[in-house]
Amino acid sequence: MSDILRERAQFTILRERIGKGQKPLVYLDNAATTQKPLCVEEAAQRYYEQANANIHRGAHYLSRLATEQHEAARQTVADFLHAESAREIIFTSGTTMGINLVSQTLALSGLVGQGDEILVTTDAHHSNIVPWQMLCERTGARLRPIPLTAELSFDFASYEQMLTPRTRLVAVPYISNALGALNPVADIIAAAKRNNPQTLVLVDGAQSTAHLPVNVQELGCDFYAFSGHKIYAPTGTGALWGRAELLEQLPPWLGGGEMISEVSFEKTTYNTLPFKYEAGTPNIGGNILLAEALRYVQRVGLEAIDTHEMALTRRLYDGLAALDGVQILGGRENRGSLISIHVPGVHHYDLGTLLDQMGIAVRTGHHCCQPFMASLGITGTTRYSIALYNNEDDIDRALRATERALNMLR
């Protein structure tokens, strides 16, 4: 057994049997949320039994201990992303909050104005569309979708033509939530900066952070957001990285405790980075568990994870492609570890329901990508997504179940 396959034992939920027939669980809904390893579960118990207290400004022992652990967690996130400093790491509830934080602060800053343009991908998640629409409504800027090629990959030629002196921000997913396509983010960023060094670039790392190494300094982006629950941490956790000089320039978004230095009825002075963006009591335990999950991924090794997951992804892709009538969105290569399919004449929800009855957990629907689905003339897809704890047996059982379900639905 390879080292990575031994990690499956760390995820006790995978031993569950589900449904009336007590089917063994095959969990292939990892793009929506991942399961949690024992080390994260144990860290939760350890924190709440030994260190639970509110952080910063507390004089007592538990407060000091919780503060130390929380700020050590921030440093862990900074190291994981290869940030220049932990002060560039803002804890959030996930990618959605991170993108909204950037959108809201830009609206307040005056850096985006009438006639400016914001470019997003056609297959962007709603959380990478709606916040920019809100920014456009407030500033008079214009939102422009970057098209995909006929093969449903990023249309780089069209993107370069769309870049103009008015391009103020480009927001792209590293890996598409709907397609699984791996976007050429380094080239996308470089092209934006060549066109105008002042153009801001945000990378949506929700689907990539658990699978690929990230070095925000090498990428050259201005913001990078990710969610903890997609990288083996609890829901309601995540982080936004931003370049320090930008974060210094932008105003705070939420007001309250922690984000202040001094308050009077005449004037409030804001706190230093990163605290001016973290109003109120943070998700202390969750942020500590996020760091534990990142350390877990580092111990397993992102290169080993990617090699393992992509072997399973190719096995799944080839198996699905061999099934009669199955249309796979996007090509076999240059993708992350998720695959979306459309079967003409078969509703994605019906397929997902039958798979669930056979013990196979997948995601159905528009995957928060309604504009993209509308461009294809469909309402949704069935999405299979792979994590480090999946194995060949999971893939083979999912393929057999899919074939059986399709035969029942036709």
C-alpha positions as CSV (number, residue, x, y, z in Angstrom):
1,M,0.0,0.0,0.0
2,S,1.4,3.4,-0.9
3,D,1.9,6.0,1.8
4,I,-0.9,8.2,0.7
5,L,-3.4,5.3,0.7
6,R,-2.7,4.8,4.4
7,E,-4.1,8.3,5.0
8,R,-7.6,7.0,4.3
9,A,-7.6,5.5,7.9
10,Q,-7.4,9.0,9.3
11,F,-10.9,9.8,8.0
12,T,-13.3,7.8,10.2
13,I,-16.5,9.0,8.4
14,L,-15.4,6.9,5.4
15,R,-16.2,3.8,7.4
16,E,-19.9,4.7,7.5
17,R,-22.5,2.7,5.8
18,I,-25.4,4.8,4.5
19,G,-29.0,4.4,3.5
20,K,-31.5,1.6,3.8
21,G,-29.2,-0.9,2.3
22,Q,-26.3,0.2,4.5
23,K,-24.1,0.8,1.5
24,P,-20.4,1.6,2.0
25,L,-19.8,5.3,1.5
26,V,-18.0,6.5,-1.6
27,Y,-17.5,10.2,-1.0
28,L,-16.9,12.1,-4.2
29,D,-18.3,15.5,-3.2
30,N,-15.0,17.0,-2.2
31,A,-15.3,20.1,-4.3
32,A,-18.2,21.1,-2.0
33,T,-16.5,20.1,1.2
34,T,-13.9,17.7,2.4
35,Q,-13.9,15.3,5.3
36,K,-11.7,15.9,8.3
37,P,-8.7,13.8,9.5
38,L,-8.3,12.6,13.0
39,C,-5.6,15.2,13.7
40,V,-8.1,18.0,13.1
41,E,-10.7,16.3,15.2
42,E,-8.2,15.8,18.0
43,A,-6.9,19.4,17.7
44,A,-10.5,20.6,18.2
45,Q,-10.9,18.6,21.4
46,R,-7.5,19.8,22.6
47,Y,-8.3,23.5,22.0
48,Y,-11.7,23.5,23.7
49,E,-10.5,21.4,26.6
50,Q,-7.2,23.3,27.2
51,A,-7.1,26.7,25.6
52,N,-10.6,28.1,25.0
53,A,-10.7,31.8,25.7
54,N,-11.1,35.1,23.9
55,I,-7.9,36.4,22.4
56,H,-5.9,39.7,22.4
57,R,-6.0,42.1,25.4
58,G,-6.7,39.3,27.9
59,A,-4.4,39.3,30.9
60,H,-5.2,35.7,32.1
61,Y,-3.4,32.6,31.1
62,L,-6.0,31.0,28.8
63,S,-6.4,34.2,26.9
64,R,-2.6,34.5,26.4
65,L,-2.5,30.8,25.3
66,A,-5.4,31.1,22.9
67,T,-3.8,34.3,21.4
68,E,-0.5,32.5,20.9
69,Q,-2.1,29.6,19.1
70,H,-4.3,31.9,17.0
71,E,-1.4,34.0,15.8
72,A,0.7,30.9,15.3
73,A,-2.1,29.7,13.0
74,R,-1.9,32.9,11.0
75,Q,1.8,32.3,10.5
76,T,1.1,28.8,9.4
77,V,-1.3,30.1,6.7
78,A,1.3,32.7,5.6
79,D,3.9,30.0,5.3
80,F,1.5,27.7,3.4
81,L,0.9,30.5,0.8
82,H,4.5,31.7,0.9
83,A,3.3,35.2,1.9
84,E,5.9,37.8,2.7
85,S,4.5,38.3,6.2
86,A,1.7,37.0,8.4
87,R,0.3,40.6,8.5
88,E,-0.9,40.0,5.0
89,I,-3.2,37.1,6.1
90,I,-6.8,38.0,7.0
91,F,-8.9,35.3,8.5
92,T,-12.3,35.0,6.9
93,S,-15.2,32.6,6.9
94,G,-14.1,31.3,3.5
95,T,-13.5,32.3,-0.1
96,T,-16.9,34.1,-0.4
97,M,-16.1,36.5,2.5
98,G,-12.6,37.1,1.2
99,I,-13.9,38.2,-2.3
100,N,-16.6,40.3,-0.7
101,L,-14.0,42.0,1.6
102,V,-12.0,43.0,-1.5
103,S,-15.1,44.1,-3.4
104,Q,-16.4,46.2,-0.5
105,T,-13.1,47.9,0.4
106,L,-12.6,48.8,-3.3
107,A,-16.0,50.3,-3.4
108,L,-15.1,52.5,-0.4
109,S,-11.6,53.3,-1.6
110,G,-12.3,55.2,-4.8
111,L,-9.8,53.0,-6.7
112,V,-12.6,51.7,-9.0
113,G,-14.7,54.3,-10.8
114,Q,-17.1,55.1,-13.7
115,G,-16.1,53.4,-16.9
116,D,-13.5,51.0,-15.3
117,E,-13.8,47.4,-16.3
118,I,-13.7,44.2,-14.2
119,L,-13.0,40.9,-16.0
120,V,-14.2,37.5,-14.7
121,T,-14.4,34.1,-16.3
122,T,-17.6,32.9,-17.9
123,D,-17.6,29.8,-15.6
124,A,-16.9,31.8,-12.4
125,H,-18.6,30.8,-9.2
126,H,-21.4,33.2,-8.1
127,S,-19.2,34.4,-5.3
128,N,-16.7,35.6,-7.9
129,I,-19.5,37.4,-9.9
130,V,-22.1,38.9,-7.6
131,P,-19.6,40.9,-5.4
132,W,-18.2,42.5,-8.5
133,Q,-21.7,43.3,-9.8
134,M,-22.3,45.0,-6.5
135,L,-19.1,47.0,-6.9
136,C,-20.1,48.0,-10.4
137,E,-23.5,49.1,-9.3
138,R,-21.9,51.4,-6.7
139,T,-19.1,52.8,-8.9
140,G,-20.3,52.8,-12.4
141,A,-17.8,50.2,-13.5
142,R,-18.6,47.5,-16.0
143,L,-18.4,43.7,-15.5
144,R,-17.1,41.7,-18.6
145,P,-17.1,37.9,-18.8
146,I,-14.0,36.3,-20.4
147,P,-15.2,33.7,-22.9
148,L,-14.2,30.0,-23.1
149,T,-12.9,28.2,-26.1
150,A,-15.1,25.6,-27.9
151,E,-13.2,23.0,-25.8
152,L,-14.4,24.8,-22.7
153,S,-10.9,26.1,-21.7
154,F,-9.8,29.6,-20.8
155,D,-9.7,31.7,-24.1
156,F,-6.4,33.4,-23.6
157,A,-6.5,35.2,-27.0
158,S,-9.9,36.7,-26.3
159,Y,-8.7,37.7,-22.8
160,E,-5.7,39.6,-24.1
161,Q,-7.9,41.4,-26.6
162,M,-10.3,42.4,-23.7
163,L,-7.5,44.0,-21.7
164,T,-7.6,47.8,-22.0
165,P,-6.3,50.8,-20.1
166,R,-9.7,50.7,-18.3
167,T,-9.2,47.2,-16.9
168,R,-9.1,47.7,-13.2
169,L,-9.4,44.2,-11.9
170,V,-9.3,40.6,-13.1
171,A,-10.8,37.9,-10.9
172,V,-10.2,34.2,-11.9
173,P,-10.5,30.8,-10.4
174,Y,-7.3,28.7,-10.2
175,I,-9.4,25.7,-10.9
176,S,-13.0,25.9,-12.2
177,N,-15.7,24.9,-9.8
178,A,-18.0,23.9,-12.7
179,L,-15.5,22.4,-15.1
180,G,-12.5,21.3,-13.2
181,A,-10.4,23.2,-15.8
182,L,-6.9,24.3,-14.6
183,N,-6.6,27.9,-15.6
184,P,-3.2,29.4,-16.6
185,V,-3.3,31.9,-13.7
186,A,0.4,32.9,-13.8
187,D,0.0,33.8,-17.5
188,I,-3.3,35.5,-16.8
189,I,-1.7,37.6,-14.1
190,A,1.4,38.5,-16.2
191,A,-0.8,39.6,-19.1
192,A,-2.9,41.9,-16.9
193,K,0.3,43.5,-15.4
194,R,1.8,43.9,-18.8
195,N,-1.3,45.7,-20.0
196,N,-1.4,47.9,-16.9
197,P,0.8,47.4,-13.8
198,Q,-2.0,49.0,-11.8
199,T,-4.5,46.4,-12.7
200,L,-5.5,44.3,-9.7
201,V,-5.7,40.5,-9.9
202,L,-7.6,38.3,-7.5
203,V,-7.2,34.5,-7.6
204,D,-10.1,32.4,-6.3
205,G,-8.2,29.5,-4.7
206,A,-11.3,27.6,-3.4
207,Q,-10.7,24.5,-5.6
208,S,-6.9,24.6,-5.9
209,T,-5.5,25.1,-2.4
210,A,-6.0,21.5,-1.3
211,H,-4.4,20.1,-4.5
212,L,-1.6,22.4,-5.8
213,P,1.3,24.3,-4.1
214,V,0.7,28.0,-4.0
215,N,3.3,30.8,-3.9
216,V,1.5,34.1,-4.0
217,Q,4.7,36.0,-4.4
218,E,5.7,34.0,-7.5
219,L,2.2,34.2,-9.0
220,G,2.3,38.0,-8.8
221,C,-1.4,38.4,-7.9
222,D,-2.7,41.0,-5.5
223,F,-5.2,38.9,-3.6
224,Y,-5.7,35.2,-3.1
225,A,-8.7,33.7,-1.3
226,F,-9.4,30.2,-0.1
227,S,-11.8,28.2,2.1
228,G,-10.8,25.9,5.0
229,H,-13.6,23.4,4.6
230,K,-12.3,22.4,1.1
231,I,-8.8,21.6,2.6
232,Y,-9.8,19.3,5.5
233,A,-10.6,22.1,8.0
234,P,-14.0,23.1,9.4
235,T,-16.6,25.1,7.6
236,G,-16.7,28.8,8.4
237,T,-12.9,29.1,8.1
238,G,-10.6,30.5,5.4
239,A,-8.2,33.3,4.6
240,L,-7.6,36.2,2.3
241,W,-4.0,37.1,1.4
242,G,-3.4,40.6,0.1
243,R,-0.3,42.5,-0.7
244,A,0.6,44.6,2.4
245,E,0.8,47.9,0.5
246,L,-2.7,47.4,-0.9
247,L,-4.1,46.3,2.4
248,E,-2.6,49.4,4.0
249,Q,-4.2,51.6,1.4
250,L,-7.7,50.1,1.4
251,P,-10.1,51.1,4.2
252,P,-11.7,48.7,6.6
253,W,-15.0,47.1,5.8
254,L,-16.6,46.1,9.1
255,G,-16.4,48.2,12.2
256,G,-16.3,47.1,15.8
257,G,-13.9,45.7,18.3
258,E,-10.4,44.6,17.4
259,M,-10.2,46.6,14.2
260,I,-9.6,49.8,16.1
261,S,-6.7,51.5,17.8
262,E,-8.6,54.3,19.6
263,V,-12.2,55.3,19.6
264,S,-13.9,58.5,20.6
265,F,-17.2,60.0,19.5
266,E,-15.2,62.5,17.5
267,K,-12.9,60.1,15.7
268,T,-11.8,56.5,15.4
269,T,-8.2,55.4,14.6
270,Y,-8.0,52.0,12.9
271,N,-5.7,49.1,14.0
272,T,-2.7,47.9,12.1
273,L,-2.7,45.0,9.7
274,P,-4.2,42.5,9.7
275,F,-6.4,43.4,12.5
276,K,-8.1,46.4,10.9
277,Y,-10.0,43.8,8.7
278,E,-11.0,41.5,11.6
279,A,-13.8,43.2,13.5
280,G,-15.2,41.3,16.4
281,T,-14.3,38.0,17.9
282,P,-12.9,35.7,15.2
283,N,-13.5,32.0,14.8
284,I,-10.6,31.3,17.1
285,G,-10.9,27.6,17.3
286,G,-11.7,27.3,13.6
287,N,-8.7,29.2,12.6
288,I,-6.4,27.1,14.8
289,L,-8.0,24.0,13.2
290,L,-7.4,25.5,9.8
291,A,-3.7,25.7,10.6
292,E,-3.8,22.0,11.8
293,A,-5.4,21.0,8.5
294,L,-2.7,22.9,6.5
295,R,0.0,21.2,8.5
296,Y,-1.6,17.8,7.7
297,V,-1.6,18.5,4.0
298,Q,2.0,19.6,4.2
299,R,3.0,16.3,6.0
300,V,1.3,14.2,3.3
301,G,2.8,16.4,0.6
302,L,1.0,18.4,-2.1
303,E,3.0,16.8,-4.9
304,A,2.1,13.3,-3.7
305,I,-1.5,14.4,-3.3
306,D,-1.6,15.8,-6.8
307,T,0.0,12.7,-8.3
308,H,-2.5,10.4,-6.5
309,E,-5.6,12.4,-7.3
310,M,-4.8,12.9,-10.9
311,A,-4.3,9.2,-11.5
312,L,-7.8,8.6,-10.1
313,T,-9.1,11.5,-12.1
314,R,-7.9,10.0,-15.3
315,R,-9.3,6.6,-14.4
316,L,-12.7,8.3,-13.7
317,Y,-12.5,10.4,-16.9
318,D,-11.8,7.4,-19.1
319,G,-14.5,5.3,-17.4
320,L,-17.2,8.0,-17.8
321,A,-16.2,8.7,-21.4
322,A,-16.8,5.0,-22.2
323,L,-20.4,5.2,-21.0
324,D,-23.0,5.6,-23.7
325,G,-24.4,9.1,-23.9
326,V,-22.2,10.7,-21.3
327,Q,-20.9,14.2,-22.2
328,I,-17.9,15.3,-20.1
329,L,-17.4,19.0,-19.8
330,G,-13.8,19.9,-20.8
331,G,-10.9,17.8,-21.9
332,R,-9.0,15.0,-20.2
333,E,-5.8,17.0,-19.6
334,N,-5.1,20.2,-17.9
335,R,-7.7,19.8,-15.2
336,G,-8.1,19.5,-11.5
337,S,-9.5,16.5,-9.7
338,L,-13.2,17.1,-10.5
339,I,-15.3,16.0,-13.5
340,S,-18.7,17.3,-14.5
341,I,-21.0,15.4,-16.8
342,H,-24.2,16.0,-18.7
343,V,-26.3,13.2,-20.1
344,P,-29.0,14.4,-22.6
345,G,-32.4,13.2,-21.6
346,V,-31.3,12.4,-18.0
347,H,-31.8,15.0,-15.3
348,H,-28.7,15.5,-13.1
349,Y,-30.8,15.4,-9.9
350,D,-32.3,12.0,-10.9
351,L,-28.8,10.6,-11.6
352,G,-27.5,12.0,-8.3
353,T,-30.4,10.6,-6.3
354,L,-29.9,7.1,-7.7
355,L,-26.2,7.3,-7.1
356,D,-26.9,8.3,-3.5
357,Q,-29.1,5.2,-3.1
358,M,-26.1,3.1,-4.2
359,G,-23.8,4.8,-1.7
360,I,-22.1,7.3,-4.0
361,A,-22.0,10.9,-2.9
362,V,-21.7,13.4,-5.7
363,R,-23.0,16.9,-6.3
364,T,-25.8,17.9,-8.7
365,G,-27.1,21.2,-9.9
366,H,-25.6,24.4,-11.3
367,H,-22.8,24.5,-8.8
368,C,-23.3,28.3,-8.3
369,C,-22.4,28.8,-11.9
370,Q,-25.8,29.7,-13.5
371,P,-24.5,32.0,-16.2
372,F,-22.1,29.3,-17.4
373,M,-24.8,26.6,-17.4
374,A,-27.1,29.0,-19.3
375,S,-24.4,29.5,-21.9
376,L,-24.4,25.7,-22.4
377,G,-28.2,25.5,-22.6
378,I,-28.4,23.2,-19.6
379,T,-29.6,23.6,-16.0
380,G,-26.8,21.7,-14.3
381,T,-24.5,18.8,-14.2
382,T,-23.5,15.8,-12.1
383,R,-20.1,16.5,-10.5
384,Y,-17.6,14.0,-9.2
385,S,-14.7,15.4,-7.2
386,I,-11.7,13.6,-5.7
387,A,-9.7,14.0,-2.5
388,L,-6.5,12.4,-1.2
389,Y,-8.4,9.7,0.7
390,N,-10.2,8.3,-2.4
391,N,-8.9,5.2,-4.0
392,E,-9.3,3.1,-7.1
393,D,-12.2,1.1,-5.5
394,D,-14.1,4.3,-5.0
395,I,-13.7,5.2,-8.7
396,D,-14.6,1.7,-9.9
397,R,-17.7,1.6,-7.7
398,A,-18.8,5.0,-8.8
399,L,-18.4,4.0,-12.5
400,R,-20.4,0.8,-12.0
401,A,-23.1,2.7,-10.1
402,T,-23.3,5.4,-12.8
403,E,-23.7,2.9,-15.6
404,R,-26.4,1.1,-13.6
405,A,-28.2,4.4,-12.8
406,L,-28.2,5.5,-16.4
407,N,-29.6,2.2,-17.6
408,M,-32.4,2.7,-15.1
409,L,-33.2,6.2,-16.2
410,R,-33.4,5.6,-19.9
